[in-house]
Amino acid sequence: MKLLLDENLSPRLVTLLADVFPGSTHVRDCGLKSASDPAVWEYARTNGFAIISKDADFRQRSILYGAPPKVLGLLVGNCSTAHVESIVRHGAPLIQVFEQDPAAAFLELP
């Protein structure tokens, strides 16, 4: 699964998670810095990315519109990039199952 990291996540996560989620990118690196949620959504849908974000708006969009794109929600406030990396890395097996379920649109990572 390729992840599109939302603006509220560190761009360093792309490199830190490259072994688990190759082909991932950050919104800033694809010209979407400060872009609207609909623009990020459409980019992810068109280019085969799953959105990962702390933003509850993407959860709401996934409920309203379904997948694609799939959305991974992080339930953390301000925390270190290392902590976010750990959450995503430890969630990788669950994320793989989520990716294979065509009916699943949203996965919340603790």
C-alpha positions, 0 to 999 in steps of 0.5 A: 500500500502506498501512503499519502501522508497528510500535511499534519505528519512529518515528511521524514516518515516517507523515508522512515517507513519506505521499507514497509510502505514503498512508493509513499509520499508526502502531500508537500512532495506532490504539490499539495502543500496547503491544498484542500481536503478534496484536492488531497482526496482526489490526488490519492484516489487518482494515483492509488494512494491511501491517505494517512492523517490525524485529520478527522475530516478524512474519516468523515469523507471516507464514511461519506464517499467510501473507498477509494482512497482508503484512509488511515486515521491516527488517534494521536495529538502532538507527538514525536515522529518516532512515535508515529513511525512506531504506530504505523510500523506496528500496525503494518499487519493490520494495514495489509488486511485492511488493504485487501478488504474492498469494502473497508474505507477507514482504519483507525490506528491507536 
